[in-house]
Amino acid sequence: MENIKSKIINREQGINFLKRWCNQPIIKVVSGVRRSGKSTLFDIFRTQLLNDGISEEQIQTINFEDMKNHELTDPKLLHKYILDNIVVDAMNYIFLDEIQYVEEFEKVINSLLLIKNTDLYITGSNAYFLRGDLATRLTGRYVEYKLLPLSFKEYYEWHRQNTDIPDAAESTKKILFEKYLQGTFPFILFLTERKQILDYLQGIYSTVVLYDIVERLSVKDVRLLERLIQTLFSSIGSPVSINKLKNTMVSKGFSISNNTIDRYLSGILDSLIMYEARRFDIKDKALLETQAKYYAVDLGLRSLILPDHFQDYGHIIENVIYLELLRRGNEVFVGKTNNYEVDFVSVNSQKEIEYYQVALTTLDEAVLARELRSLQAIADQYPKYLLTLDDYNQEANYAGIKKLNIINWLLG
């Protein structure tokens, strides 16, 4: 444990985002589920600022989860404190961590943005804090980086640099991939026992449920909420509707309305422990309002609350691909074309589309035909990919549909 701070996890994509917007008159927002690495990302970036010649006096850092900063959750006191510590004749770098704890924080941010020699960086652990007043008051005045737990590439590279694993061995990649599925939060890299990992995940889960869902929504029946979360976690990769969720909950002996399920579902998504993939009509290029799919932010959390739920390995792998497409900066949807479903429609910032079908293996000819059928039904010429865990015939090409090995694609 003594070497934890020396073994830095390279979050290159996040650091590049902060570098790109550094010294620009715009708020840098890093959002993500609790313990995904937002504070550490700021730590690394502050170190780079110091190495570039910025003085410690020019950097203000306030973490609102720290009890010593509790008084500063008062917006007037926070505003005064920051102004009192401003270096007048230099750029000031202000890092406000877990800003959602500050009452009316958007007013503080808006005021600081008017000061020309301030460069603002904030984090938050739920999606809700970026809506409402912040979005209304600061439209066009902030940029957001959505930080997820570790990608498999980050996970693999850390092990390659800090452990004695055989470099780039195929067997090593597979072993690490199986470990990766047990938990992707950065601190798990430093835990060696399964019991430690589960205890750590339990702490994250309890905190998210208690503070980011129960407290914010004033939930009365916590047991009902947790059963709903379990139901969603058990249904990753399967179409879900409000009615379907209600019927499932009623079958388990709970009395709940559609409105309550909708409200709780919004809270779960805002907490960022789950993500929604809406359906997309490929032919008409339009979003559909029914039968979305839901994916877990971390499969370790899923195995924590569903310890015996390993029979749906295909959906588990699908979950990994969904998160990776998000990490790569895409909007991700579930595709519908004619009577077929395409696992993912990925749309990048230039509105360029890619289609993905995910399968454990397609070595069986019947399975291959079934998986290709969905992609073959798409009339446009955007790239189409078939991702599998096959070792044999990893990079075949089926009339323009490219087959790729999932582990190699994740490391690519």
N, C-alpha and C positions, 0 to 999 in steps of 0.2 A: 504493500500500500504506500510505502514511503516514496515510490517513484512515480506516483500518479501524475503529478504536475509536470514532470519532465517528459512524459509520453504524450505529446500534443497530438490530438486528432485533427488531421488536415480537412477543414471544411472549405475547400478552395472556392467553390461556387459562391458561398455566402460572403467570403472575404472579398472576392472580386466585385460583388454587388456593392459592398460598402466602399471599396476603392473608387468604383466608377462614379458614385454619387458624392464622394467626399468634397467638401467645400462648396457644394452647390446649394443655393437658397431654397432647399426643399427638405421636408422631413423624411428621414429614413426610418421605415417601420419594419421590424422583424417580428413576424407572428409565428406561433407554433405551439403545439401541445406542451404542457409542463415537462421539464427535464429533457427537452429535445436538443438543448445545447445553445440556446440563445445567449445566455450570459457569457459562456465560454467564447462564443463567437466575438462578442464585444471585447473580452479580455485580450484575445489575439490581435484584434484590430487596434486596440489602445497601445499594445506593445509596439506595433508597427509605426504608430504615430510618434511614439517616444523615440524609436530608432531613426525616424525621419527628422528629428530635431525639435519636435513639439515639446514644450516644457510641461511638467506635471501640473503647474498652476493653471495651464490653459485647458485642463481636462477635469470636468466634473462628472462624477459617477454616483448615482443614487439608485439603490435597489430597494424597492418598496416592500419586498418580502422580509427585509431585515428590520427587526423590531426597533433598532436604534433610529430608524428613519420614520417611525410611525407618525410623529407630529407633522412630518412633511406631506402626509396625505391630505392635509388641509391645503387647498389650492393657493390661498393667499400667502401662507407661510412658505410654501414651496417656491412661489414666484419671487418672494423677497429673498429667500436663501440663495437662489441661483444668481439673482442680480447683485447681491452683496459680494459674491465671489467671482464676478466677471473680471477678467483682465481687460482693461479698457482699450489698450492699443494693440491688441492681437486677436487672432481668431480663437474662439472658445468652443471646445468640443464637449457637448452636453449629452450624457448617456443616462436615460431614464428607464430603468428595468422594471417590468411588470407594472406598467403605468395604469392598468385598470383599477388599482387600489386607490388611486387619487380621485377625489370627488371633482367632478367638472374639469377633468384634466385637459379637455380639449381647449378650454379657455386659456389655461397656462401655456399650452403649446402654441396657440394662435398668437398670444402676446409675445412670446420669445421669438417667434418667427419674424416679427417686425424689427428685431435688433439685427443689424447687418453683420456684426462679427460673432454670430452664434451659428454653430453647425449642430443640428439636432438629430439624435438617434433615440428611438424608443422601441420597447418590446412589449408584447402582451400575450397572454396564454389562452385567449379565446377569440373567436371570430366576432363576437358581439361588440367588442370595444371599437371595432373599425366601422361600425354602422352608426346610425343615428346622428348625433350632433357632430362627431368627428368627421364623418363623410360629408355632412351638409356644410359645415364651416370651412373645411379644408379641401374641398373638391379641387383636384388638379394641383394640390400643394404638398402631396406626399407620394412616395413610392413605397411599395411593399415587397418584401422578400418573405416567402412562406417557407419556413424551415421545418423540414420533417426530420425524424430520427435518422440514424445512419443509413446510407445506401449500402448495398453489398460491396461496391467498389471501395468506399471509405472503410468499411469493416475489414475487407480483405487486405487493403494496403496497410492498415494499422498493424494487423497481425504479421504481415510480411516484414515490416520494419522493426517490430518490437518483440518478436518471438523467433524461435528456431525452426519454423516450418520450412519444408523444402520449397525453394523459390519456384513459383509458377507450375508446380506439379498438379496434374489433373486430379489426382486423388485428394490432394490438399484442398483444392477448390471445392470439391464435393463435400468434404468433411466440414469445412468452414461454412458452407452454405446451409448445412443442416443445423449448425450451431447458431447461425444468423437468424434462423426462424424462431429460436427460443427467446429472442429479445434484441431490439435494435437501438435502445436508448444508449447514448454514449457511455455512461458510467458502468454499464454492464460489461464493457471490455475489461474492467479491472476486478470483476468478481469471478471467482474460480469454481464455486460450488452452486449446484442447482438450487439449493435451499436459499442461498444468499440472493440469487437472481429473483426467485419468487417473492421473497420478502420485500425486495426493492420495488418490484412491479406492483405488489399489493399497496405499498405506500403511495405510488403514483396514482393508481386507480382510485384509492380512497380519497385522496386529495382532490382529484378531478371531480369525482362524483359529489363530494361534500361541498366544495367551494364554487366550482364552475357550473354545477347544475342545480343541486338542492338549494343552496343559499340564494343563487340568483333568481331561480324560478319559484322560491318559497314552496318547495315540494313537501307535502304532508306525509305521503305514503312512500317512504324511501324503498321499502321492499318491492313495491310495484315498479318503481323506476328501475331498480336493479334487474328485475326479471325482464323488463323490456330491453335493457341493454344486453342481457344474456341471449334473448331471442334474436336480436339484430346480429350479435356476434356469431351465433350459430347459423345465420342465413347469409353470410358473406357470399357474394357472387350469384345469389338467387334473386329473381324479381320479387319486390316487396311493395305492398300498398298499405295504406292506412287501414282499410277494411280487413286485409289479411292479418295484419298485426293485431287488430282488435279481436278477431276470431281466435287467434292463437292464444291471446291473453285470457279470453273468456273460457277457453277449453282447459286452461290451467287453474281456473277457479277465481279469477280476478274480475271485478266489475270496473269497467273503464269506458269512457266515451271516446268517439273519434277525435273530438276537439282536444281532449287531454293527451291522447297519443300524439297528435300533431304538435302540441306544445312541448311535450317531453322530447319528441324527436328533434325539434329545433334546438332545444337545449343541449342534447347529445352532440349534434353536429357543431354547434357553437363551441363546445368544449374541445373540439378537434381530436377526440379519441376515435371518431368515425367520420368517413367522408361519403358523400352521395355522388353516384354516377347516374345522371339522368339519361333517358333513352333518346336516341337521335335517329330520325328518319333519313336514311342516306339518300334515297331517291329525291325527296323534296327538300333536303337540307334544312330540316326544321326539328325543333325540340318537341318531344312528346310529353304529356303531362302525367302519364301513369307508369307504374311498374318500374321504379328506379331500383338500382342495386346499391348496396352499402358495403364499405370496406373498412377494416380496422387500421388505425394508424400504426399499430405494432402488433405482430402476431403473438408475441410473448404475453401481452395483456389478454389476448383471446384464450391462449392456453391456460392462463391463470384462472379465469372464471369458467372455462369449459375444459377441465383437465382431461376428460376422456373423449374429446372430440377431434380425432385425427383421421376419421374415415374419409373426409372430403379433401384429400391432399390436392386435388385438381383446383379447387377453389382457393386453397391456401396459396398455391403458386400464382393463381390469377390475381390475388391480393397484392403479391409482391410486384407483379408487372404494373398494376394500376398505380401503385405508389411511385414506382420508378418513372413512369410517364409524367406524373405530376412534378417530380423532382427536376425533370428535364425542361420544365417551363411550359407544359402543355395544358390545355383544357382537355378533359378526358370524358368521353361519353360511351354509353352502350349502344351499339349500332343495330338498326333494324332495316333489312332490305327484303322486300317481298315477304315470304314466310320464314325467312331465316334470320338468325341473330349473329352479329359480329361482336366478338368480345369487347373490343375497344375501338373507338374512333378518336384519334388524337389530333388536336388542332393547335398549331403553334402560334406565336405572336404575329406571324405574317399571314395567318389564316390558311396555311398549307396543311393538308390533311394526310394522315397515314392511318392504315387499317391494320389491326392486330388480331390474330386468332391464337389462343393459348391452349396447349394440350400437353399432358405428361409425356406421351409418346404417340407417334403416328407410324410405327413400324408395321402395324397391321393395316393391310390395304383398305379394309372397310372403314377403319377409323380415319385414315388419311383422306379418303374420299369424302367422308362426312365433314371433316374440318375444312377441306378446301372448298366445299360446296358454297359455304357462306361468302367466302371471298370472291369466288368465281361469279357469284350473282351480282356483284357490284359492277355497274356499267362504266364508271369513270376510270381515269388512268392514274389516279393517285397511288403511291406505293402501298403494297400489301405484303404483310409478313406473317409467317407461321412460326411461332415460338414453341419449342419443345425441349425436353430434357434428354432427348436421344443422344447417345454417343456415336451411333452409326449414322452415316448420311446426314451430317449436321447442317450442311449448307447446300441443300438441293434447290433447284429452281423449277417451279411448276408453271410454265407459261407466264412468267413474270411475277409469280408469287414466290417470294424468297423465304426459304426455311432457315432458321437460325437457332443455335443452341442457347437456351435461356441464360445459363451461367456466363457464357462468353459475351452475350448481349449485355448483361448487367455490368460486366467488367469493361465493356467497350467504351 
